Amino acid sequence: MGENGFGVRLMAKMGWKEGMGLGVAGEGIKTALKVKKKEDKLGLGAVKKSEWGDNWWERAFEDAVKKNAEEQKDDLVSSGSSSSGSEDDNTLSEKLLVACGGRRCRAFGKNKLMRVAKQESQLVVLENQQKSELKKDVISKKRLKKQKKKSSKKKAGKTVAKEATKV
C-alpha cells in the first residue's frame, strides 16, 4: 500500500504513527494484515470434508451381486450341465437384449427376463379376468332389462284386464 494509502492516511488522522501498535495504549499489532484470495467456495473457518464418506450402497450392491453369483454357481453345479448351460445363457442373453430394446444388462440378466415374462403372464391373466367380469356385467344388465320389460308387460296386461272388468 505504501505511506500514502487510504488506510495509512485515515489512521494518521486518528493519531497513529508508523511503527506504533494499534489500540488505545498501542499494544496491538504493528504490521498490516496480509490479504489472501480465497479460492474455494467454503465459508470462513470451514474445513472441506471428503465428498462421500461411507458408501454403504456400493457395499450392499456388491454383496447382492456376490450372493447372486454364488447361487447361480450352486445351481449350475447341482444341475451338472456346464457346456449346454453356456449355450442357454447365450440365447437368453440374446432374448434379453431384444426384450430390453437393445439396452445391455449384467450377466445376471436371465433372471430379469424370467421376471419380465412372469409379470407379462400375470398381466394377461388380470386382463382376461377383467374382460370376463365386464362380459358378466353386460349379460346381467341385459337380463335385468328383459325382466323389467316382462314385468312391465304383465302389469300393463293386468291393468287392461282390470279396466275391462270395470266396464
C-alpha positions as protocol buffer text, in pm:
chain_id: "A"
residue {
  index: 1
  type: MET
  ca { x: 0 y: 0 z: 0 }
}
residue {
  index: 2
  type: GLY
  ca { x: 271 y: 244 z: 91 }
}
residue {
  index: 3
  type: GLU
  ca { x: 282 y: 552 z: 305 }
}
residue {
  index: 4
  type: ASN
  ca { x: 18 y: 736 z: 106 }
}
residue {
  index: 5
  type: GLY
  ca { x: -251 y: 461 z: 109 }
}
residue {
  index: 6
  type: PHE
  ca { x: -605 y: 534 z: 221 }
}
residue {
  index: 7
  type: GLY
  ca { x: -574 y: 330 z: 542 }
}
residue {
  index: 8
  type: VAL
  ca { x: -244 y: 498 z: 642 }
}
residue {
  index: 9
  type: ARG
  ca { x: -393 y: 846 z: 592 }
}
residue {
  index: 10
  type: LEU
  ca { x: -706 y: 755 z: 789 }
}
residue {
  index: 11
  type: MET
  ca { x: -507 y: 609 z: 1082 }
}
residue {
  index: 12
  type: ALA
  ca { x: -270 y: 914 z: 1079 }
}
residue {
  index: 13
  type: LYS
  ca { x: -570 y: 1144 z: 1126 }
}
residue {
  index: 14
  type: MET
  ca { x: -658 y: 943 z: 1439 }
}
residue {
  index: 15
  type: GLY
  ca { x: -308 y: 982 z: 1588 }
}
residue {
  index: 16
  type: TRP
  ca { x: -136 y: 667 z: 1472 }
}
residue {
  index: 17
  type: LYS
  ca { x: 228 y: 685 z: 1363 }
}
residue {
  index: 18
  type: GLU
  ca { x: 429 y: 428 z: 1171 }
}
residue {
  index: 19
  type: GLY
  ca { x: 581 y: 164 z: 1398 }
}
residue {
  index: 20
  type: MET
  ca { x: 316 y: 207 z: 1670 }
}
residue {
  index: 21
  type: GLY
  ca { x: 81 y: -75 z: 1767 }
}
residue {
  index: 22
  type: LEU
  ca { x: -293 y: -45 z: 1729 }
}
residue {
  index: 23
  type: GLY
  ca { x: -527 y: 22 z: 2019 }
}
residue {
  index: 24
  type: VAL
  ca { x: -552 y: 294 z: 2287 }
}
residue {
  index: 25
  type: ALA
  ca { x: -228 y: 200 z: 2462 }
}
residue {
  index: 26
  type: GLY
  ca { x: -52 y: 98 z: 2136 }
}
residue {
  index: 27
  type: GLU
  ca { x: -22 y: -269 z: 2244 }
}
residue {
  index: 28
  type: GLY
  ca { x: -193 y: -416 z: 1930 }
}
residue {
  index: 29
  type: ILE
  ca { x: -42 y: -547 z: 1608 }
}
residue {
  index: 30
  type: LYS
  ca { x: 225 y: -338 z: 1438 }
}
residue {
  index: 31
  type: THR
  ca { x: 221 y: -486 z: 1088 }
}
residue {
  index: 32
  type: ALA
  ca { x: -65 y: -474 z: 839 }
}
residue {
  index: 33
  type: LEU
  ca { x: -276 y: -779 z: 771 }
}
residue {
  index: 34
  type: LYS
  ca { x: -196 y: -963 z: 450 }
}
residue {
  index: 35
  type: VAL
  ca { x: -481 y: -1013 z: 208 }
}
residue {
  index: 36
  type: LYS
  ca { x: -518 y: -1367 z: 78 }
}
residue {
  index: 37
  type: LYS
  ca { x: -758 y: -1458 z: -203 }
}
residue {
  index: 38
  type: LYS
  ca { x: -999 y: -1735 z: -110 }
}
residue {
  index: 39
  type: GLU
  ca { x: -1029 y: -1983 z: -396 }
}
residue {
  index: 40
  type: ASP
  ca { x: -1270 y: -2242 z: -254 }
}
residue {
  index: 41
  type: LYS
  ca { x: -1640 y: -2190 z: -202 }
}
residue {
  index: 42
  type: LEU
  ca { x: -1644 y: -2276 z: 165 }
}
residue {
  index: 43
  type: GLY
  ca { x: -1724 y: -2027 z: 440 }
}
residue {
  index: 44
  type: LEU
  ca { x: -1460 y: -1877 z: 665 }
}
residue {
  index: 45
  type: GLY
  ca { x: -1317 y: -2137 z: 901 }
}
residue {
  index: 46
  type: ALA
  ca { x: -1488 y: -2426 z: 722 }
}
residue {
  index: 47
  type: VAL
  ca { x: -1290 y: -2741 z: 652 }
}
residue {
  index: 48
  type: LYS
  ca { x: -1352 y: -2935 z: 333 }
}
residue {
  index: 49
  type: LYS
  ca { x: -1484 y: -3283 z: 407 }
}
residue {
  index: 50
  type: SER
  ca { x: -1448 y: -3582 z: 185 }
}
residue {
  index: 51
  type: GLU
  ca { x: -1708 y: -3586 z: -89 }
}
residue {
  index: 52
  type: TRP
  ca { x: -1862 y: -3917 z: 8 }
}
residue {
  index: 53
  type: GLY
  ca { x: -1798 y: -4073 z: 343 }
}
residue {
  index: 54
  type: ASP
  ca { x: -1950 y: -4415 z: 384 }
}
residue {
  index: 55
  type: ASN
  ca { x: -2057 y: -4569 z: 53 }
}
residue {
  index: 56
  type: TRP
  ca { x: -2294 y: -4820 z: 207 }
}
residue {
  index: 57
  type: TRP
  ca { x: -2498 y: -4858 z: -112 }
}
residue {
  index: 58
  type: GLU
  ca { x: -2193 y: -4976 z: -304 }
}
residue {
  index: 59
  type: ARG
  ca { x: -2119 y: -5242 z: -44 }
}
residue {
  index: 60
  type: ALA
  ca { x: -2485 y: -5353 z: -44 }
}
residue {
  index: 61
  type: PHE
  ca { x: -2486 y: -5382 z: -423 }
}
residue {
  index: 62
  type: GLU
  ca { x: -2157 y: -5574 z: -430 }
}
residue {
  index: 63
  type: ASP
  ca { x: -2284 y: -5812 z: -161 }
}
residue {
  index: 64
  type: ALA
  ca { x: -2603 y: -5874 z: -357 }
}
residue {
  index: 65
  type: VAL
  ca { x: -2408 y: -5943 z: -676 }
}
residue {
  index: 66
  type: LYS
  ca { x: -2175 y: -6184 z: -496 }
}
residue {
  index: 67
  type: LYS
  ca { x: -2468 y: -6364 z: -336 }
}
residue {
  index: 68
  type: ASN
  ca { x: -2645 y: -6397 z: -671 }
}
residue {
  index: 69
  type: ALA
  ca { x: -2327 y: -6525 z: -837 }
}
residue {
  index: 70
  type: GLU
  ca { x: -2282 y: -6787 z: -565 }
}
residue {
  index: 71
  type: GLU
  ca { x: -2644 y: -6901 z: -603 }
}
residue {
  index: 72
  type: GLN
  ca { x: -2601 y: -6936 z: -978 }
}
residue {
  index: 73
  type: LYS
  ca { x: -2280 y: -7136 z: -931 }
}
residue {
  index: 74
  type: ASP
  ca { x: -2462 y: -7366 z: -691 }
}
residue {
  index: 75
  type: ASP
  ca { x: -2745 y: -7408 z: -943 }
}
residue {
  index: 76
  type: LEU
  ca { x: -2501 y: -7495 z: -1222 }
}
residue {
  index: 77
  type: VAL
  ca { x: -2312 y: -7742 z: -1003 }
}
residue {
  index: 78
  type: SER
  ca { x: -2631 y: -7910 z: -883 }
}
residue {
  index: 79
  type: SER
  ca { x: -2773 y: -7940 z: -1236 }
}
residue {
  index: 80
  type: GLY
  ca { x: -2446 y: -8086 z: -1369 }
}
residue {
  index: 81
  type: SER
  ca { x: -2465 y: -7907 z: -1704 }
}
residue {
  index: 82
  type: SER
  ca { x: -2173 y: -7688 z: -1800 }
}
residue {
  index: 83
  type: SER
  ca { x: -2138 y: -7687 z: -2179 }
}
residue {
  index: 84
  type: SER
  ca { x: -2508 y: -7663 z: -2270 }
}
residue {
  index: 85
  type: GLY
  ca { x: -2557 y: -7401 z: -1998 }
}
residue {
  index: 86
  type: SER
  ca { x: -2336 y: -7154 z: -2182 }
}
residue {
  index: 87
  type: GLU
  ca { x: -2542 y: -7200 z: -2499 }
}
residue {
  index: 88
  type: ASP
  ca { x: -2861 y: -7144 z: -2299 }
}
residue {
  index: 89
  type: ASP
  ca { x: -2703 y: -6833 z: -2147 }
}
residue {
  index: 90
  type: ASN
  ca { x: -2622 y: -6701 z: -2495 }
}
residue {
  index: 91
  type: THR
  ca { x: -2976 y: -6750 z: -2623 }
}
residue {
  index: 92
  type: LEU
  ca { x: -3117 y: -6598 z: -2305 }
}
residue {
  index: 93
  type: SER
  ca { x: -2880 y: -6303 z: -2342 }
}
residue {
  index: 94
  type: GLU
  ca { x: -2997 y: -6250 z: -2698 }
}
residue {
  index: 95
  type: LYS
  ca { x: -3361 y: -6271 z: -2591 }
}
residue {
  index: 96
  type: LEU
  ca { x: -3293 y: -6030 z: -2309 }
}
residue {
  index: 97
  type: LEU
  ca { x: -3126 y: -5785 z: -2544 }
}
residue {
  index: 98
  type: VAL
  ca { x: -3433 y: -5791 z: -2770 }
}
residue {
  index: 99
  type: ALA
  ca { x: -3674 y: -5765 z: -2475 }
}
residue {
  index: 100
  type: CYS
  ca { x: -3487 y: -5464 z: -2333 }
}
residue {
  index: 101
  type: GLY
  ca { x: -3491 y: -5277 z: -2662 }
}
residue {
  index: 102
  type: GLY
  ca { x: -3118 y: -5312 z: -2725 }
}
residue {
  index: 103
  type: ARG
  ca { x: -3007 y: -5199 z: -2379 }
}
residue {
  index: 104
  type: ARG
  ca { x: -2745 y: -5416 z: -2213 }
}
residue {
  index: 105
  type: CYS
  ca { x: -2775 y: -5579 z: -1873 }
}
residue {
  index: 106
  type: ARG
  ca { x: -2540 y: -5752 z: -1635 }
}
residue {
  index: 107
  type: ALA
  ca { x: -2459 y: -6121 z: -1669 }
}
residue {
  index: 108
  type: PHE
  ca { x: -2748 y: -6199 z: -1435 }
}
residue {
  index: 109
  type: GLY
  ca { x: -2996 y: -6065 z: -1691 }
}
residue {
  index: 110
  type: LYS
  ca { x: -3163 y: -6400 z: -1750 }
}
residue {
  index: 111
  type: ASN
  ca { x: -3330 y: -6357 z: -1411 }
}
residue {
  index: 112
  type: LYS
  ca { x: -3467 y: -6027 z: -1534 }
}
residue {
  index: 113
  type: LEU
  ca { x: -3600 y: -6196 z: -1846 }
}
residue {
  index: 114
  type: MET
  ca { x: -3779 y: -6453 z: -1631 }
}
residue {
  index: 115
  type: ARG
  ca { x: -3922 y: -6175 z: -1410 }
}
residue {
  index: 116
  type: VAL
  ca { x: -4046 y: -5983 z: -1712 }
}
residue {
  index: 117
  type: ALA
  ca { x: -4209 y: -6296 z: -1859 }
}
residue {
  index: 118
  type: LYS
  ca { x: -4378 y: -6373 z: -1526 }
}
residue {
  index: 119
  type: GLN
  ca { x: -4509 y: -6016 z: -1496 }
}
residue {
  index: 120
  type: GLU
  ca { x: -4640 y: -6024 z: -1853 }
}
residue {
  index: 121
  type: SER
  ca { x: -4823 y: -6351 z: -1791 }
}
residue {
  index: 122
  type: GLN
  ca { x: -4974 y: -6211 z: -1472 }
}
residue {
  index: 123
  type: LEU
  ca { x: -5085 y: -5903 z: -1665 }
}
residue {
  index: 124
  type: VAL
  ca { x: -5250 y: -6118 z: -1932 }
}
residue {
  index: 125
  type: VAL
  ca { x: -5434 y: -6318 z: -1666 }
}
residue {
  index: 126
  type: LEU
  ca { x: -5552 y: -5998 z: -1498 }
}
residue {
  index: 127
  type: GLU
  ca { x: -5673 y: -5853 z: -1829 }
}
residue {
  index: 128
  type: ASN
  ca { x: -5865 y: -6173 z: -1905 }
}
residue {
  index: 129
  type: GLN
  ca { x: -6030 y: -6163 z: -1563 }
}
residue {
  index: 130
  type: GLN
  ca { x: -6134 y: -5803 z: -1615 }
}
residue {
  index: 131
  type: LYS
  ca { x: -6277 y: -5883 z: -1959 }
}
residue {
  index: 132
  type: SER
  ca { x: -6477 y: -6176 z: -1823 }
}
residue {
  index: 133
  type: GLU
  ca { x: -6612 y: -5957 z: -1541 }
}
residue {
  index: 134
  type: LEU
  ca { x: -6719 y: -5694 z: -1793 }
}
residue {
  index: 135
  type: LYS
  ca { x: -6895 y: -5959 z: -2002 }
}
residue {
  index: 136
  type: LYS
  ca { x: -7077 y: -6087 z: -1694 }
}
residue {
  index: 137
  type: ASP
  ca { x: -7184 y: -5732 z: -1608 }
}
residue {
  index: 138
  type: VAL
  ca { x: -7315 y: -5673 z: -1961 }
}
residue {
  index: 139
  type: ILE
  ca { x: -7503 y: -6005 z: -1959 }
}
residue {
  index: 140
  type: SER
  ca { x: -7658 y: -5936 z: -1619 }
}
residue {
  index: 141
  type: LYS
  ca { x: -7767 y: -5588 z: -1731 }
}
residue {
  index: 142
  type: LYS
  ca { x: -7935 y: -5738 z: -2040 }
}
residue {
  index: 143
  type: ARG
  ca { x: -8118 y: -5992 z: -1822 }
}
residue {
  index: 144
  type: LEU
  ca { x: -8239 y: -5715 z: -1590 }
}
residue {
  index: 145
  type: LYS
  ca { x: -8372 y: -5518 z: -1888 }
}
residue {
  index: 146
  type: LYS
  ca { x: -8557 y: -5825 z: -2018 }
}
residue {
  index: 147
  type: GLN
  ca { x: -8706 y: -5891 z: -1675 }
}
residue {
  index: 148
  type: LYS
  ca { x: -8819 y: -5529 z: -1644 }
}
residue {
  index: 149
  type: LYS
  ca { x: -8983 y: -5546 z: -1986 }
}
residue {
  index: 150
  type: LYS
  ca { x: -9163 y: -5869 z: -1894 }
}
residue {
  index: 151
  type: SER
  ca { x: -9281 y: -5731 z: -1562 }
}
residue {
  index: 152
  type: SER
  ca { x: -9398 y: -5405 z: -1723 }
}
residue {
  index: 153
  type: LYS
  ca { x: -9590 y: -5606 z: -1989 }
}
residue {
  index: 154
  type: LYS
  ca { x: -9754 y: -5816 z: -1716 }
}
residue {
  index: 155
  type: LYS
  ca { x: -9852 y: -5504 z: -1523 }
}
residue {
  index: 156
  type: ALA
  ca { x: -9987 y: -5345 z: -1840 }
}
residue {
  index: 157
  type: GLY
  ca { x: -10187 y: -5662 z: -1914 }
}
residue {
  index: 158
  type: LYS
  ca { x: -10330 y: -5668 z: -1559 }
}
residue {
  index: 159
  type: THR
  ca { x: -10437 y: -5301 z: -1575 }
}
residue {
  index: 160
  type: VAL
  ca { x: -10606 y: -5360 z: -1911 }
}
residue {
  index: 161
  type: ALA
  ca { x: -10787 y: -5665 z: -1766 }
}
residue {
  index: 162
  type: LYS
  ca { x: -10900 y: -5463 z: -1460 }
}
residue {
  index: 163
  type: GLU
  ca { x: -11033 y: -5183 z: -1678 }
}
residue {
  index: 164
  type: ALA
  ca { x: -11216 y: -5433 z: -1898 }
}
residue {
  index: 165
  type: THR
  ca { x: -11385 y: -5589 z: -1595 }
}
residue {
  index: 166
  type: LYS
  ca { x: -11487 y: -5248 z: -1464 }
}
residue {
  index: 167
  type: VAL
  ca { x: -11664 y: -5154 z: -1786 }
}
